[in-house]
Amino acid sequence: MRKKNVIRRIAAVTLCAAMAAQTMIPALAEENVFEGIDTSDHEVITMLVLGNKPTNGRLEAMLEELNAVLTEKVNAELDLFYIEWTDWQTQYNVQLLSGDSRVDIITTATDWLYAWENTQKGAFLPLSEDMLKTYAPKTWAQVDADGDWDVCKYNDEIYFIPEDHYTQYTNHGMFYRGDWAKEAGLEDGTITKYEDLTDYFAWILENKPDCIPFDANKNTGNIITGYLTSKTDNVIISGVNVGNDEFWFGMSPDDPFTVTSPYMEGDALYDAADLMKEWNDMGVWREDVMNYDGDTREAMYAGTSGADQHHSQTYYSQVKPNMDVKQEGSDVKMYYWGMENNNVSKPLRTHGAAAINSYSEHPERALMVYDLLRNDETCYRLINYGIEGVDYIVTEDGKLDYPEGYDTSRDALDSNFWCGRNDDLELQNVSWWDGTADMIANYDSFAYDYPYEALIIDKNAIEAEMAAMANVLSEYLPQLRWGKFEDPHAAIDEMREKLMAAGYEDVKASIQADMDAYKESLETAE
């Protein structure tokens, strides 16, 4: 199954299969797969998405056209409910457990959107095979063909739909300017280890007085976790966070079922904290970084920041092509976490997923709308790209482009449909970096299979201890991350003592027991 997924990703990047599939789409789109289903009552289906709600009017214009199509096909309309980035983790989980029946489709994920926890807490509606086959038949067939329903099951019931037919690498790293890195004396203008970033930042401080080396903000990802990934063989157990932080790891790709945490064990955290303090003392970021909430990516586009942090797909689809235009000759590159030791896992099939709210008053219609968004060419292009000729254009060779004068930072649709993208309907974006396929092929050549796709941790048994540990981390990690402790080693020792007192060993033992059971289930399945 995994070999098939790898082959599919490579094929999707080259888009040979996608372009061939598009020749058959119009006939499929005309097929009425919902014939015989009563849709006499008009319904408004609300989908929860992540991101800041756009204010440029493009979303509303798109929804007007999309809803005309949805009304014709299934007598329904779509509305979007945004969880905005400010305090998004808290707001997302509060919304899901609020009992609000106004939301129908929920964007979720097992690695960053707490899918298993919310499943266990009753936020999602269990989806029977008959229900999926009837109300989301094309999605059912596609996911079933890839054999991916098992990664969506809890207690043998399906609770969400994987975005398993879409190519993306979401491993994080640092974006930086290759032209400046070359001037800083780095070979080929390339950063290959964390320590190279120090030399790069120092050069910017000395030579670019109007530029902040790394203009981060309070929502910037945990760069200490990036260091730990790059300097140890530990494998992040995604989705088993303590508070908002990835904390639990497997020992290594060769020993993934032994639970550990470099935040508690070993010396790598000391080294990371020393480096963060060095960067802070140098002035790599704003003094008030822990409170700053400005748009730091736009600062990089404007040439006032020398670095940005996010994942690979953001690099090859947004940052690289935008910087090539907005900072011509910048030669933006990506230093990905784990570059030194090839500590990168293949994409997770449930990094994007769709669930139905357990309080939804019309789950069947919600599934029908989702099936159209994912599989109908007209609906797919509207929700993902907007209105043709205004938000996007299709080139003569069938690729995605934008009208003259279009500016992503100003005109973007921002519908953020991250729970049902489909390589069979994707248009190859002419603005994406032309090295995208090579970058993904390089990852595929060494990345290991993510070992925890169907791992479910019983957090109910350790909820109190995990909450206590989260309180400790919230006291220490932000200041360690941004180098604010005068004596980071002493702070780490204090943190570790408090984590032990909060129940670290009991939590670790409980997670290890779940891991052992998971390992046994995998061995039995073989």
C-alpha positions in Angstrom: 0.0 0.0 0.0 2.8 2.4 0.9 4.7 1.7 -2.3 1.5 2.5 -4.3 1.2 5.8 -2.4 4.8 6.8 -3.2 4.4 6.1 -6.8 1.1 8.1 -6.8 2.9 11.1 -5.3 5.6 11.1 -7.9 3.0 10.8 -10.7 0.9 13.6 -9.2 3.8 16.0 -9.1 4.6 15.4 -12.7 0.8 15.6 -13.3 0.9 13.2 -16.2 -1.8 11.1 -14.5 -3.7 14.2 -13.5 -3.7 15.7 -17.0 -4.9 12.4 -18.4 -7.6 12.1 -15.8 -8.9 15.5 -16.5 -10.0 14.4 -20.0 -12.6 12.2 -18.4 -13.8 14.5 -15.7 -16.7 16.3 -17.5 -18.5 13.0 -18.2 -18.1 12.0 -14.6 -19.3 15.4 -13.3 -22.5 15.0 -15.3 -23.3 11.6 -13.7 -26.0 11.9 -11.0 -24.5 9.7 -8.2 -27.2 11.0 -5.8 -30.2 9.8 -7.8 -33.1 8.7 -5.6 -32.0 10.6 -2.5 -34.6 13.0 -1.1 -33.1 16.6 -1.3 -36.4 18.4 -1.3 -35.5 20.5 1.8 -32.9 23.2 1.0 -30.0 23.0 3.5 -27.1 25.4 4.3 -24.0 23.3 5.1 -21.3 25.0 7.2 -17.7 23.9 6.9 -15.2 24.8 9.6 -11.8 25.9 8.2 -8.6 27.2 9.6 -7.2 30.7 8.7 -7.9 34.4 8.8 -11.2 35.2 7.0 -10.4 37.1 3.9 -11.8 40.7 3.5 -11.2 41.2 -0.2 -14.6 40.1 -1.3 -13.3 37.2 -3.4 -14.6 34.5 -1.1 -18.1 35.8 -1.1 -18.1 36.0 -4.9 -16.9 32.5 -5.2 -19.5 31.1 -2.8 -22.2 32.8 -4.8 -21.3 30.8 -7.9 -20.5 27.6 -6.0 -23.8 27.7 -4.2 -25.7 28.0 -7.4 -24.0 24.7 -8.5 -24.6 23.0 -5.2 -28.2 24.0 -5.2 -28.7 22.6 -8.6 -26.9 19.3 -7.8 -28.0 18.6 -4.1 -30.2 21.5 -3.1 -27.7 22.9 -0.6 -25.5 25.9 0.0 -22.0 26.1 1.6 -20.9 28.6 4.2 -17.5 28.8 5.8 -16.8 29.2 9.5 -13.2 30.4 10.2 -11.1 29.6 13.2 -8.6 32.4 12.9 -4.9 32.1 13.8 -5.0 34.1 17.0 -5.1 31.5 19.8 -6.3 29.0 17.2 -5.5 25.8 19.1 -7.7 26.8 22.0 -10.5 28.2 19.9 -10.5 25.2 17.6 -11.0 22.7 20.4 -13.5 24.8 22.2 -15.6 25.1 19.1 -15.6 21.4 18.4 -16.7 20.5 21.9 -19.3 23.3 22.2 -22.2 21.3 20.9 -22.8 23.9 18.2 -25.1 22.3 15.6 -24.5 25.1 13.1 -21.2 23.5 11.9 -21.5 20.4 9.7 -18.1 19.6 8.1 -15.0 20.0 10.2 -11.4 20.3 8.9 -9.3 18.1 11.1 -6.0 16.2 11.1 -4.3 13.6 13.3 -1.0 15.4 13.6 -1.9 19.0 14.2 -5.7 19.3 14.7 -6.3 16.8 17.5 -8.4 14.4 15.4 -8.0 11.4 17.8 -8.6 13.5 20.9 -11.7 15.0 19.5 -12.9 11.6 18.3 -12.6 10.2 21.8 -14.4 13.2 23.2 -17.4 12.7 20.9 -16.9 15.7 18.6 -17.2 13.6 15.4 -20.0 11.5 14.0 -19.2 7.9 13.3 -19.6 7.2 9.5 -20.8 3.8 8.5 -19.8 2.2 5.3 -23.3 2.4 4.0 -23.6 6.1 4.8 -20.3 6.9 3.0 -21.2 4.7 0.0 -24.6 6.4 -0.3 -23.8 10.1 0.4 -20.1 10.3 -0.6 -19.8 7.5 -3.2 -16.9 8.9 -5.2 -14.9 9.7 -2.1 -15.7 6.2 -0.7 -14.4 4.6 -3.9 -11.3 6.7 -4.1 -10.2 6.1 -0.5 -11.2 2.5 -0.6 -9.1 1.9 -3.7 -6.1 3.2 -1.8 -6.8 1.1 1.2 -6.8 4.1 3.6 -10.0 3.8 5.6 -8.2 1.9 8.4 -6.2 5.0 9.4 -9.5 6.8 10.1 -11.0 4.2 12.4 -11.5 4.3 16.2 -12.9 1.2 17.8 -13.5 -0.2 14.3 -15.7 2.8 13.2 -14.7 5.4 10.6 -14.7 8.9 12.1 -13.1 11.0 9.4 -12.2 11.0 5.7 -8.4 11.3 4.8 -7.0 13.8 2.4 -5.0 10.8 1.0 -5.1 11.6 -2.7 -3.1 14.8 -2.6 0.6 15.3 -2.8 2.3 17.4 -0.2 5.3 17.4 2.1 4.7 19.2 5.4 8.0 18.8 7.1 9.2 22.2 8.5 12.3 24.2 8.1 13.8 27.6 7.6 13.5 29.7 4.4 16.5 31.9 3.8 18.1 34.0 1.0 20.7 32.1 -1.0 22.2 35.3 -2.3 22.9 36.6 1.2 24.1 33.1 2.4 26.6 33.1 -0.4 27.8 36.6 0.6 28.1 35.3 4.1 30.6 32.8 3.0 28.5 29.6 3.1 29.5 27.2 0.4 27.2 27.5 -2.7 25.0 29.8 -0.6 23.5 26.8 1.1 22.8 26.2 4.8 23.2 22.5 5.7 23.1 22.6 9.5 21.7 24.7 12.3 25.0 26.3 13.1 25.2 27.7 9.6 22.2 29.8 10.4 24.3 31.6 13.0 26.8 32.7 10.4 23.9 33.8 8.1 22.2 35.8 10.8 25.5 37.4 11.8 26.1 38.6 8.2 22.7 40.1 8.0 23.2 42.0 11.3 26.5 43.4 10.0 25.5 44.2 6.4 21.7 44.8 6.3 20.9 47.3 9.1 17.2 47.7 7.9 16.6 44.0 8.0 15.7 41.7 11.0 17.6 38.4 10.4 14.6 36.3 11.5 11.5 38.4 12.0 9.5 35.8 13.9 6.3 36.3 15.8 4.6 34.7 18.8 2.9 32.1 16.5 6.1 31.0 14.8 6.6 27.3 15.1 8.9 25.7 17.7 12.4 26.0 16.3 13.7 24.1 19.3 11.8 21.0 18.0 13.5 21.6 14.7 16.9 21.5 16.4 16.1 18.3 18.3 14.9 16.7 15.0 18.2 17.7 13.4 20.5 16.7 16.2 18.9 13.4 17.3 17.4 10.4 15.6 14.2 10.8 17.6 10.9 10.6 15.6 8.1 13.0 16.6 4.9 11.3 17.6 2.6 13.8 16.0 -0.7 14.7 17.6 0.4 13.6 21.1 1.2 17.1 22.2 1.7 18.4 25.7 -0.3 21.6 25.5 0.5 23.0 22.1 4.0 21.5 21.9 5.3 18.3 20.2 6.9 16.6 23.2 6.8 12.8 22.8 9.1 11.0 20.4 10.0 7.5 19.3 13.7 6.6 19.8 14.6 6.4 16.1 13.3 5.2 12.8 14.9 1.8 13.6 13.3 1.7 17.1 10.2 3.8 16.7 8.2 2.0 19.4 10.3 3.0 22.3 8.9 6.2 23.8 11.2 9.0 24.8 11.4 12.8 25.0 14.5 14.9 24.3 12.8 17.6 26.4 13.5 15.4 29.4 16.3 13.0 28.4 19.8 13.7 27.0 21.7 16.9 26.4 20.4 18.0 23.0 17.9 20.4 24.7 20.8 22.2 26.5 22.6 22.7 23.2 19.4 24.0 21.6 18.7 26.4 24.4 22.3 27.7 24.3 21.9 28.4 20.6 18.6 30.2 21.1 20.1 32.4 23.7 23.1 33.2 21.4 20.6 34.2 18.7 18.6 36.3 21.1 21.7 38.0 22.4 22.8 38.7 18.8 19.5 40.4 18.0 18.3 37.8 15.5 14.7 38.5 16.2 12.7 41.3 17.8 13.1 41.9 21.5 9.3 41.6 21.9 9.1 38.5 19.7 6.9 36.7 22.4 4.2 39.3 22.0 4.6 40.3 18.4 1.9 39.3 16.0 2.8 41.0 12.7 2.9 39.3 9.3 6.5 38.1 9.1 6.2 36.4 5.7 5.2 39.7 4.2 8.3 41.2 5.8 10.5 38.6 4.0 8.8 39.5 0.7 9.5 43.1 1.4 13.2 42.4 2.1 13.0 43.4 5.8 13.4 39.9 7.2 16.1 37.4 6.2 14.3 34.2 7.1 10.9 32.6 7.6 9.8 29.2 9.1 7.2 26.8 7.7 6.9 23.6 5.8 8.1 22.4 2.4 4.8 22.9 0.5 4.7 26.5 1.6 8.3 26.9 0.3 7.8 25.5 -3.2 4.2 26.8 -3.8 4.4 30.2 -2.2 7.7 31.5 -0.8 10.1 30.5 -3.5 7.9 31.8 -6.4 6.9 35.0 -4.6 10.5 35.8 -3.6 11.7 35.3 -7.1 9.4 38.1 -8.2 9.3 40.4 -5.1 13.1 40.0 -4.3 14.6 39.2 -7.7 17.8 37.3 -7.4 17.2 36.4 -3.8 17.6 32.6 -4.6 15.5 31.6 -1.6 16.3 28.1 -0.3 15.0 25.9 2.5 17.0 24.3 5.3 14.7 21.6 6.4 14.8 20.2 9.9 16.6 16.9 9.8 18.8 17.8 6.8 21.9 16.7 8.7 20.7 13.2 9.6 17.9 12.5 7.0 15.4 12.6 9.9 12.4 13.2 7.7 9.2 11.1 7.5 7.0 10.6 4.4 3.7 12.6 4.3 0.9 11.6 6.7 -2.3 10.6 5.0 -4.4 12.3 7.6 -2.4 15.6 7.8 -5.7 16.8 6.2 -9.0 15.2 6.9 -12.7 15.9 7.0 -15.1 14.9 9.8 -18.8 15.5 10.3 -19.8 17.3 13.5 -21.6 14.9 15.8 -24.2 17.7 16.4 -24.8 18.3 12.7 -28.5 18.4 11.9 -28.0 17.2 8.3 -24.9 15.0 8.1 -26.1 13.2 5.0 -26.3 16.4 3.0 -23.0 17.5 4.4 -21.4 14.4 3.0 -23.0 15.0 -0.3 -21.6 18.5 -0.4 -18.1 17.3 0.6 -18.3 14.6 -2.1 -18.9 17.3 -4.7 -16.2 19.6 -3.4 -13.7 16.8 -3.5 -14.7 15.1 -6.8 -16.7 17.4 -9.0 -14.5 19.5 -11.3 -16.7 22.6 -11.3 -17.1 22.6 -7.5 -13.5 21.7 -7.0 -12.1 24.5 -9.0 -14.5 27.0 -7.4 -13.6 26.1 -3.8 -9.9 25.8 -4.5 -9.2 28.4 -7.2 -12.2 30.7 -7.3 -13.9 32.2 -10.4 -12.1 31.5 -13.7 -11.0 34.7 -15.4 -11.1 36.7 -12.2 -9.3 34.6 -9.5 -7.4 32.3 -11.9 -7.0 31.4 -15.5 -6.2 28.1 -17.3 -3.4 28.3 -19.8 -3.5 26.7 -23.2 -1.6 23.7 -21.9 -4.1 23.2 -19.0 -2.1 24.8 -16.2 -3.2 27.2 -13.4 -2.2 30.8 -13.8 -3.5 34.2 -12.6 -4.8 37.3 -14.4 -2.5 40.2 -15.1 -2.0 42.3 -12.0 -3.0 39.5 -9.6 -1.2 39.6 -6.2 -1.5 36.6 -3.9 -1.0 38.7 -0.8 -3.8 41.0 -1.8 -6.2 38.9 -4.0 -6.0 35.4 -2.6 -9.2 33.4 -2.2 -8.2 31.9 1.2 -11.0 29.3 1.2 -8.5 27.0 2.8 -10.1 23.7 1.7 -7.5 21.5 3.4 -9.5 18.4 3.9 -10.3 17.1 0.5 -7.8 18.1 -2.1 -7.5 15.6 -5.0 -4.5 15.1 -7.3 -6.9 13.9 -10.1 -8.4 17.4 -10.3 -5.5 19.6 -9.3 -4.2 22.1 -11.9 -0.4 22.4 -12.1 0.3 25.9 -10.9 2.6 27.8 -13.3 3.8 29.9 -10.4 5.1 27.0 -8.3 8.8 26.6 -8.3 9.9 24.5 -11.2 12.1 22.5 -8.9 9.2 21.2 -7.0 9.2 17.7 -8.5 12.9 17.3 -7.9 12.5 18.4 -4.3 9.8 15.9 -3.6 11.7 13.1 -5.4 14.7 13.9 -3.2 12.6 13.5 -0.1 11.1 10.3 -1.4 14.6 8.9 -1.9 15.4 8.9 1.8 12.4 9.7 3.9 11.1 6.9 6.1 7.4 5.8 6.5 5.8 7.6 9.3 5.4 4.8 11.9 2.4 6.1 13.9 -0.4 6.7 11.4 -3.0 4.6 13.2 -1.6 5.1 16.8 -4.3 6.2 19.3 -3.2 7.2 22.7 -5.7 6.9 25.6 -5.3 10.5 26.9 -8.2 10.1 29.3 -6.0 8.0 31.5 -3.4 10.7 31.7 -5.4 13.9 31.2 -4.6 15.4 34.6 -0.9 14.8 34.4 -0.7 16.0 30.8 -2.5 19.2 31.8 0.0 19.7 34.7 2.9 19.1 32.3 1.4 21.6 29.8 1.4 24.3 32.6 5.1 23.6 33.2 6.0 23.8 29.5 4.0 27.1 29.1 6.1 28.6 31.8 9.5 27.6 30.4 9.4 26.7 26.7 8.5 30.1 25.2 11.4 31.7 27.0 13.8 28.8 26.1 12.6 29.0 22.5 13.4 32.7 22.2 16.6 32.7 24.4 15.2 34.8 27.2 16.7 32.9 30.2 20.0 34.2 31.4 20.9 30.7 32.5 19.1 28.3 30.1 20.7 25.1 31.7 19.4 26.0 35.1 16.0 26.7 33.6 15.9 23.4 31.9 16.9 21.6 35.1 14.0 23.4 36.9 11.6 22.5 34.1 12.6 18.9 34.2 12.1 18.7 37.9 8.7 20.2 37.7 7.7 17.9 34.8 8.8 14.9 36.9 6.6 16.2 39.8 3.7 16.7 37.4 3.8 13.0 36.4 6.2 12.6 33.5 7.1 9.0 34.3 3.5 7.9 34.7 2.5 9.6 31.4 5.4 8.1 29.6 4.6 4.6 30.9 0.9 5.0 29.8 1.9 6.1 26.3 4.5 3.2 26.2 1.7 0.8 27.0 -0.5 2.1 24.2 2.6 2.0 21.9 3.3 -1.6 22.8 -0.3 -2.5 22.0 -0.1 -0.7 18.7 3.1 -2.5 17.8 1.5 -5.8 18.6 -1.5 -4.9 16.4 0.8 -4.1 13.5 2.7 -7.4 13.9 -0.6 -9.3 14.0 -1.8 -7.6 10.9 1.3 -8.7 9.0 
